[in-house]
Amino acid sequence: MEKKNLYWGIKKENMKEARERYPDLNLVPRFSIKWLWLTARANFWIFNSRMPNWLKKNKETIYIQTWHGTPLKKLGADIQEVAMPGTDTKKYKNNFILEAKRWDYLIAPNEYSEKIFKQAFQFQNNVLEIGYPRNDELVNNNNNKELQDELRKKTYWQRKWTRYSLCPYLA
């Protein structure tokens, strides 16, 4: 069996921190010459956001799109009007749809998201409703006391911060 390598594309400005935190991973600056070379030859692409349309995948590459959250706002073809420099609504929607046509698989965290993604991206390929690892950790480890305590501290801090910093008159 041929050995395969796993590479992580990281924004250039995050490389130093990523290398310190994950010294054993193959980290490559996104859009660098090396990243482009590896991407052009990869067996799999796994991305969590859109990639530029100029980035072409070869026929043998399987593109897995994990997206990056639950769609609580309008996306892609569902957006009524786009006000962004360098594009208009029609072009923006078309770019979303063109990008989605390249995906072989789209991961959805739940049935709700699957329905929205299919519509917003006009996605016709395979949807894998398998959840998101970082969210599944919370559900699958619901008896983990250490994790519960850590989350309680973070959510308490957020509630307190929101209450006192954003709405001081509610205190």
TARA-V671845 format. One record per backbone hydrogen bond with DSSP energy under -0.5 kcal/mol. NH is the residue of the N-H (numbers start at 0). CO is the residue of the C=O. E is the energy in kcal/mol with one decimal. If there is no record, write none. Layout:
NH,CO,E + NH,CO,E
This chain:
7,25,-3.0 + 8,6,-0.5 + 9,7,-0.5 + 9,27,-2.6 + 13,10,-2.0 + 14,10,-0.5 + 14,11,-1.3 + 17,13,-2.5 + 18,14,-2.8 + 19,15,-1.9 + 20,16,-2.4 + 21,17,-2.9 + 24,21,-1.5 + 25,5,-0.6 + 26,24,-1.1 + 27,7,-2.9 + 29,9,-3.0 + 31,28,-1.8 + 35,31,-2.7 + 36,32,-2.5 + 37,33,-2.8 + 38,34,-2.9 + 39,35,-2.1 + 40,36,-0.7 + 40,37,-0.8 + 41,37,-0.7 + 41,38,-0.7 + 44,61,-2.7 + 46,63,-2.0 + 54,51,-1.7 + 55,53,-0.9 + 60,57,-1.3 + 61,42,-2.6 + 62,60,-0.6 + 63,44,-3.5 + 63,61,-0.6 + 64,62,-0.6 + 64,104,-3.0 + 65,46,-3.2 + 65,63,-0.6 + 66,46,-0.6 + 71,69,-1.2 + 76,119,-3.2 + 77,74,-2.5 + 78,75,-1.6 + 86,83,-1.4 + 91,87,-2.7 + 92,88,-2.5 + 93,89,-2.5 + 94,90,-2.5 + 95,91,-1.9 + 96,92,-2.4 + 97,93,-2.9 + 98,94,-2.3 + 99,95,-2.4 + 100,96,-1.6 + 101,97,-0.7 + 101,98,-1.4 + 102,98,-0.6 + 102,99,-0.9 + 103,62,-2.4 + 104,62,-2.0 + 105,125,-2.3 + 106,64,-3.0 + 107,127,-2.4 + 113,109,-2.2 + 114,110,-2.2 + 115,111,-2.1 + 116,112,-3.3 + 117,113,-2.5 + 118,114,-1.8 + 119,115,-3.4 + 120,116,-2.7 + 121,117,-0.6 + 122,117,-1.2 + 125,103,-1.3 + 127,105,-2.8 + 127,125,-0.5 + 128,126,-0.7 + 129,107,-0.8 + 129,127,-1.7 + 130,107,-1.8 + 134,131,-0.7 + 135,131,-3.1 + 136,132,-1.9 + 137,133,-0.6 + 137,134,-0.7 + 138,134,-1.5 + 139,135,-3.5 + 140,136,-1.5 + 141,138,-1.1 + 143,140,-2.0 + 144,142,-1.0 + 147,143,-2.5 + 148,144,-2.7 + 149,145,-2.1 + 150,146,-2.6 + 151,147,-2.6 + 152,148,-2.2 + 153,149,-2.1 + 154,150,-3.1 + 155,151,-2.6 + 156,152,-2.4 + 157,153,-2.3 + 158,154,-2.7 + 159,155,-2.9 + 160,156,-3.2 + 161,157,-2.9 + 162,158,-2.7 + 163,159,-2.8 + 164,160,-2.9 + 165,160,-0.7 + 165,161,-1.3 + 166,161,-1.1 + 169,166,-2.2 + 170,167,-1.2
